[in-house]
Amino acid sequence: MTAIAGTDGSRDHSKGRFEPCANDRNGKTMAKRPDNQPSGANPLTAFYREWFAPRPKPAKDQPREELHGFKRWWHSWIWPLIWAVLVVKLLINPFLLEAYEVPSGSMLDTIYLGDRLMADKFTYGINVPFTDKLVLRLTRPKPGQIVVFKGPHDGKTLVKRCVGGPGDVIEVRHKQLLVNGAAVDEPYVSHADGAEYAAPPEGVDNAVFQRYWQQGQLDQTFWVRDNFGPVTVPPDCYFMMGDNRDNSFDSRFWGPLPGSLVRGRPLVIFWSFDRFSDIPLGRFWQRFHLTRIGKLMF
């Protein structure tokens, strides 16, 4: 017997035939649910698909779904930007690359006040977040290299030059650096103060000086700026100094740098603007150091 549309069947107009419909327990006809709306769908799942899931590619010969209003901005700009920020902050910054601003002039004239440096964070080892542990240490800082590290005295991020490694004997005599008894040629070093702090005439016992230095107790001993040591760098430690020797608070004062505090090696200056300059704001463009942008640091 032919079924009558609207009672217990529905017509498939695309094929010119009738299809049975589902009946509920009372015998009433129920509309057939579309395939793309499954029964009992989780509202959270639907919300995720609507706002966060990648948009499905349309089938062949089918037009792409058009988005309008805020939803168009969300899927085209806002959500991709959030993803980019998460990747940078959770992956690139902790393990690969990070930007640093130089807040002082201790590395003049190699690095200017206000230089922004891009440094790699994997050459000297990857720092485990929220700890001072390094893993996968490919190499160690070498004398002459500029290093980014965490200051052992205050925890601030600093940039200095490595002048000695484990086992090296470091000494400064009349502002001249000596490593293992030999004077070091340092064309990048500058001395802003022509005066010299002399060492105590009675001298200092080397063993006592070594102990005080390793304990970081020379931070108020001004004469070590120009006459220092000799000291022996402990295992897995480094001696760091600023190129602006007369205006650098470095290993001469706060002691050896543990290898676990090394954070990376500067690669390039990507921006330079001295926001601490005394130049009036009316001539603010003179605070930019555009010629320094792109300068390599290795």
C-alpha positions in Angstrom: 0.0 0.0 0.0 1.4 3.5 -0.9 2.4 5.6 2.0 0.7 9.0 2.4 3.1 11.9 3.0 2.6 13.6 6.3 1.3 10.5 8.2 4.0 7.8 8.4 6.4 8.8 5.8 8.1 11.7 4.1 8.9 12.3 0.4 12.6 12.4 -0.7 12.1 15.1 -3.3 15.6 14.7 -4.7 14.8 11.0 -5.7 11.1 11.2 -6.1 10.3 8.5 -3.5 9.1 8.2 0.0 11.2 7.4 3.1 9.8 6.2 6.4 10.0 8.6 9.4 10.7 7.7 13.0 7.7 7.4 15.3 7.9 8.2 19.0 6.4 5.9 21.7 2.9 7.5 21.3 2.9 6.9 17.5 3.4 10.5 16.6 5.6 11.2 13.6 9.0 12.7 14.4 11.2 14.7 12.1 14.3 13.1 11.0 17.5 14.7 12.6 20.1 16.0 10.2 23.3 14.1 10.1 25.4 17.1 11.2 23.5 17.5 14.4 24.0 14.4 16.4 21.6 13.6 19.3 22.8 14.6 22.7 25.7 16.8 21.5 27.8 18.3 24.4 27.4 22.1 24.5 31.1 22.5 25.3 32.0 20.5 22.2 29.7 22.6 20.1 31.2 25.8 21.5 34.7 24.5 20.8 33.8 23.6 17.2 32.2 27.0 16.7 35.0 29.2 18.1 38.3 27.3 18.4 38.4 24.2 16.1 40.0 24.7 12.6 37.4 25.5 10.0 36.6 22.4 7.9 37.6 22.6 4.3 34.6 22.6 1.9 34.0 19.7 -0.4 34.7 20.0 -4.1 32.4 22.4 -5.9 31.0 23.7 -2.6 31.4 27.3 -1.6 33.5 28.1 1.5 31.5 29.0 4.6 31.4 32.8 5.0 31.8 34.3 8.4 30.5 37.7 9.4 30.9 40.2 12.1 33.0 39.4 15.2 33.2 35.7 14.3 35.1 36.7 11.1 37.6 38.8 13.1 38.0 36.1 15.6 38.9 33.3 13.2 40.9 35.5 10.9 43.0 37.6 13.4 42.3 37.3 17.1 42.5 33.5 17.5 45.7 33.1 15.3 47.3 36.0 17.2 46.5 34.3 20.6 48.1 31.1 19.3 51.2 33.0 18.2 51.6 34.7 21.6 51.3 31.3 23.3 53.9 29.7 21.1 56.3 32.6 21.7 55.8 32.8 25.5 55.6 29.0 26.2 58.1 27.6 23.7 60.3 30.1 22.0 61.1 32.4 25.0 61.8 29.7 27.5 63.9 27.4 25.3 65.0 29.1 22.0 65.2 32.9 21.7 64.5 35.8 24.0 64.8 39.6 23.7 66.7 41.6 26.3 67.0 45.3 27.0 70.3 46.6 28.2 69.6 48.9 31.2 73.1 50.2 31.9 76.3 51.4 30.3 78.6 48.8 31.7 79.3 47.4 28.2 80.0 50.7 26.4 81.2 51.1 23.7 80.3 47.5 22.6 76.6 47.7 23.7 74.8 51.0 24.1 72.3 51.9 26.8 68.9 51.0 25.4 70.1 48.4 22.9 67.6 45.5 22.5 69.4 42.2 22.0 68.0 38.9 20.6 69.8 36.1 22.4 69.8 32.3 21.8 69.0 30.2 24.9 70.2 26.8 23.8 73.9 27.2 22.9 75.0 27.1 26.6 72.2 24.8 27.6 68.4 25.0 28.0 67.2 26.4 31.3 64.5 24.4 33.0 61.7 26.9 33.8 61.5 28.2 37.4 64.8 26.6 38.3 68.5 27.3 37.8 69.2 23.9 36.2 70.6 23.6 32.6 70.1 20.6 30.4 71.5 19.7 27.0 74.6 22.0 27.4 76.1 22.0 23.9 79.1 24.2 24.8 80.5 26.5 27.6 81.2 30.2 27.6 84.7 31.0 26.3 86.9 33.9 27.1 86.0 36.9 24.8 82.4 35.9 24.3 79.5 38.1 25.4 77.1 36.3 27.7 73.6 36.8 29.1 73.2 35.6 32.6 71.3 35.9 35.8 73.2 38.0 38.4 74.2 35.9 41.4 73.9 39.0 43.7 70.4 40.3 42.8 68.9 37.9 40.3 68.6 40.5 37.5 69.4 39.7 33.9 72.9 41.0 33.0 75.1 41.1 29.9 78.9 41.0 30.3 82.0 39.6 28.6 83.5 36.3 29.8 87.2 36.7 30.5 88.0 33.4 32.2 86.7 29.9 32.8 87.2 27.1 35.3 90.8 26.9 36.6 91.9 30.2 35.1 93.9 32.6 37.3 92.5 36.1 37.0 94.4 39.2 38.0 94.1 43.0 37.4 97.2 45.2 37.8 96.9 48.9 37.1 93.7 48.3 35.1 95.4 45.7 32.9 93.7 42.3 32.8 96.0 39.3 33.2 94.9 35.7 32.7 97.2 32.9 33.8 99.9 35.5 34.2 99.7 36.9 30.6 98.3 40.3 29.7 95.2 40.1 27.5 94.8 42.4 24.5 91.3 43.8 24.7 90.7 46.4 21.9 87.0 46.6 22.9 87.7 47.8 26.5 87.3 51.5 27.5 88.4 53.3 30.6 86.3 56.4 31.5 88.2 57.2 34.7 91.8 58.2 34.5 92.3 57.8 38.2 93.4 54.6 39.8 92.5 52.9 43.0 95.6 51.5 44.6 95.7 48.2 46.5 96.5 48.3 50.2 100.3 48.8 50.7 100.5 46.0 53.2 99.1 43.6 50.7 96.4 40.9 51.1 96.8 37.2 51.8 95.9 35.3 48.6 94.0 32.6 50.4 91.9 35.2 52.4 91.3 37.2 49.2 90.2 34.1 47.3 87.7 33.1 50.1 86.3 36.6 50.4 85.9 36.8 46.6 84.1 33.5 46.3 81.7 34.5 49.0 80.9 37.8 47.2 82.2 40.0 50.0 84.1 42.5 47.9 81.1 44.5 46.7 82.2 47.5 48.8 86.0 47.1 48.2 86.5 49.8 45.6 90.2 49.3 44.9 89.6 45.9 43.3 88.3 47.8 40.3 91.9 48.6 39.2 94.0 46.1 41.2 92.5 42.7 41.8 93.5 39.2 42.7 95.0 36.9 41.8 92.1 34.4 42.2 91.4 31.0 40.6 88.0 30.5 39.0 86.3 27.6 40.7 84.9 24.6 38.7 81.9 25.3 36.5 82.2 29.0 37.2 83.2 32.0 35.0 84.7 35.4 35.5 82.6 38.1 33.9 83.6 41.8 33.2 82.0 44.8 31.5 83.8 46.4 28.6 83.4 49.8 30.3 85.8 48.7 33.0 85.6 51.7 35.3 81.8 51.7 35.4 81.0 48.0 35.6 79.8 46.0 38.6 81.0 42.6 37.8 82.9 39.5 39.0 85.6 41.7 40.6 83.0 42.6 43.2 80.3 39.9 43.4 82.5 36.9 42.7 82.4 34.0 40.3 79.4 33.3 38.1 78.1 29.7 38.5 77.5 28.0 35.2 73.9 27.3 36.2 73.1 31.0 35.9 74.2 31.3 32.3 71.1 32.1 30.1 72.3 32.6 26.6 74.5 34.4 24.0 73.5 37.6 22.3 73.0 37.2 18.5 72.0 40.6 17.1 70.8 44.1 18.1 67.2 44.3 16.7 66.3 47.7 18.2 68.0 50.6 19.9 66.3 53.4 21.7 67.6 55.1 24.9 64.6 56.0 26.9 66.8 57.1 29.9 68.6 59.7 27.8 68.8 63.3 28.9 67.9 64.5 25.3 64.7 66.6 25.5 61.6 65.0 24.2 61.4 67.8 21.7 64.4 66.1 20.0 63.3 62.5 20.8 64.5 61.2 17.4 68.1 61.6 18.6 67.4 58.9 21.2 67.2 56.4 18.4 70.4 54.6 17.3 69.2 53.3 14.0 72.7 52.5 12.7 73.0 49.9 15.4 70.0 47.9 14.3 71.1 44.6 12.7 74.6 44.6 14.3 75.8 41.1 15.0 77.1 40.3 18.5 79.2 37.2 17.8 
